[in-house]
Amino acid sequence: MEKEQQSAKEYLSEPQTSRSDAMDKAEAKERETGDDRILRLRRKARALPLLPGVYFMKNAAGKIIYIGKAKALRNRVSSYFTGIERHLPKVASMVRQVQDFETIVTANELEALVLECSQIKHYMPHYNIMLKDDKSYPYVKVTVRDAYPRVLLTRRREDDGSLYFGPYSGRVKEVVSTIQKTFLLPSCSRVFPRDIGKGRPCLNQAIKTCMAPCSGAVTREQYLEAVGEAVSFLEGKQTSLVEDLARRMETAAEELRFEEAARLRDRLGALKRIEQSQKVVDAPTVQRDVIGLHFDDKNAAIVAMTIRNGRLTSTDSFLFDREEFSPSEAGMAAFLKQHYLRRPDIPPEILLSIEPEDAALLEQYLGGRTGRRVHLRVPQRGDARRVLEMAERNARQSLEQRVDKEEKVRRSVAELAVLTGLAEPPRRIEAIDISNTSGSEVVGGIVVFVDGRPSKKDYKRYKIKTVEDQDDYESMREVVWRRFNRYRKGEKGFEELPDLLLLDGGKGQLSAVKEILSELELSLPVFGMVKDDRHRTRGLVGETGEINPRPVTPAFVLLAQIQEEVHRYAIAYHRALRGKKTFSSQLSGVKGIGRQRAAALLTELKTMEAIRAASVEQLAAVPGMTKPAAQAVYEFFHGQLPPETEQGC
């Protein structure tokens, strides 16, 4: 798959024409009408072979906006540019943006499906059904390549030889904590074997939630045994793991190894408590996933239930626009391809509400990924149907909760319009806050809410340049000037004005901002967000005075959310700058470390704890560092160089 992805990337990035030819074609495309464009694309599609492959639709900027696979490229691609009036709204919208397309011919349809999946994951095209970014879904990571592997939570899946389980949408922190406590694995930041015997064990050993490898009393074999059991648990092998622990406990007791028997007894008890907390929904030998689908007029919801050894081990929910999921057979196929591209644990049977498009091909694809047959089934009766109906009920509940949330958000924005005297509910709200500590590292932050929800891609942050000491009014003026001056220049990312501008502050901030907007010849509705004596949201202040909505109203809840979010965003930036400054000054006394090297260390290793835990080799690998500088940093934190470094000197 990696070779296919690389070849696809090389093909798509390969210049097909000379630069001058490309410019001539680009100018010609700008001059052509919509009908001319469709005719050109239709002719190009008709020249394609009747062979399987993958096609890449591109917009005017050359960006890939849709990726699909075809049994016969000519027929499939041509269908987009004929009978356009009969297309579904989503397809019609995509076709209106297509300026060109590229194709890759494959040996067969299965190879096309594999390539399509990998390319969708790589390019994440706008018009393909996309599950949430992997960063949003945490994984459980087991660092099996380490001498003393750790069980961790991570949001990035990397090719580092570790085992990854997930992604999950539930409370993964609780899962990781439970595994660490059940199998007595460390949750601290100590690095083993480096830190063995270098300090007293922490409280976790005393309360028997960690075997404390730092004490030196635990052998590496015992530690790896516990890690192996944790991996078996994550793989869904609870039943066999419980049986194995029970057998080993009895053997240890018979051989008078009472301490080991007691350790196994405690672990066995913890595992049984976890098993009891998992709902039994099937026969003890059943391994399957159940994917329930439910529609309403505007939305579609999928609930994916993971059943291992008859127990419901996890439930994930996914929400889509109904239009995005149409037709439902194609939507289900697209969901399955992405869902199982991200999951290493594919069961032998998957129950579904509807049969997906190309079901037999999907079975081949999933079977190829797991090394055994995988059955996709739409059950009509019996226990399998009963379990599927449970997933469908949960999907319906997810939709109902979404509708309730959307209604609350809609009401909150509508009420805010009434409070502020706006003719219509504000679609785009921007809020500004200033953060500093005694006038140092003064920063400003702008958060954006669109249709009542945070739009984090539009957030902006500013390091104050023109204001000395602590002056919130002048700092607010600078942020507003910089933000809206860039709007007047038409800069990308600043081209849209807010329907409502909110300031964290009172009349002083309001007056300062009004003056700046007047200088910029902009007329915007502006209000300050004021707080009570306990630093909680109280209401708004405008030119006519203070507005205090009742705390139970949706508008008040939205205001409090906006004020809390802009404060969090600004103070997070302030703390980051202050942390860099503190770190830089802390290392300023280390021989060979100046501001640039200090910044490089923080950029590469992210945290002080990571720098403290790094080896000399890891420190020396940071761009700009040298071996002597790395040794100086290591000695600064540890008081001496590691033995091998001292011997090398």
Secondary structure, 3 states (H helix, E strand, C coil): CHHHHHHHHHHHHCCCCCHHHHHHHHHHHHHCCHHHHHHHHHHHHHCCCCCCEEEEEECCCCCEEEEEEECCHHHHHHHHCCCHHHCCHHHHHHHHHCCEEEEEECCCHHHHHHHHHHHHHHHCCCCCCCCCCHHHCCEEEECCCCCCCCEEEECCCCCCCCEEECCCCCCHHHHHHHHHHHCCCCCCCCCCCCCCCCCCCCHHHHCCCCCCHHHCCCCHHHHHHHHHHHHHHHCCCHHHHHHHHHHHHHHHHHCCCHHHHHHHHHHHHHHHHHHHHCEECCCCCCEEEEEEEEECCCEEEEEEEEEECCEEEEEEEEEEECCCCCCHHHHHHHHHHHHHHCCCCCCCEEEECCCCCCHHHHHHHHHHHHCCCCEEECCCCHHHHHHHHHHHHHHHHHHHHHHHHHHHHHHHHHHHHHHHCCCCCCCEEEEEEEEEECCEEEEEEEEEEECCEECHHHCEEEECCCCCCCCHHHHHHHHHHHHHHHHHCCCCCCCCCCCEEEEECCHHHHHHHHHHHHHCCCCCCEEEEEECCCCCEEEEEECCEEECCCCCCHHHHHHHHHHHHHHHHHHHHHHHHHHHHHHHHHHCCCCCCCHHHHHHHHHHHCCHHHHHHCCHHHHHCCCCCCHHHHHHHHHHHHCCCCHHHHHHC
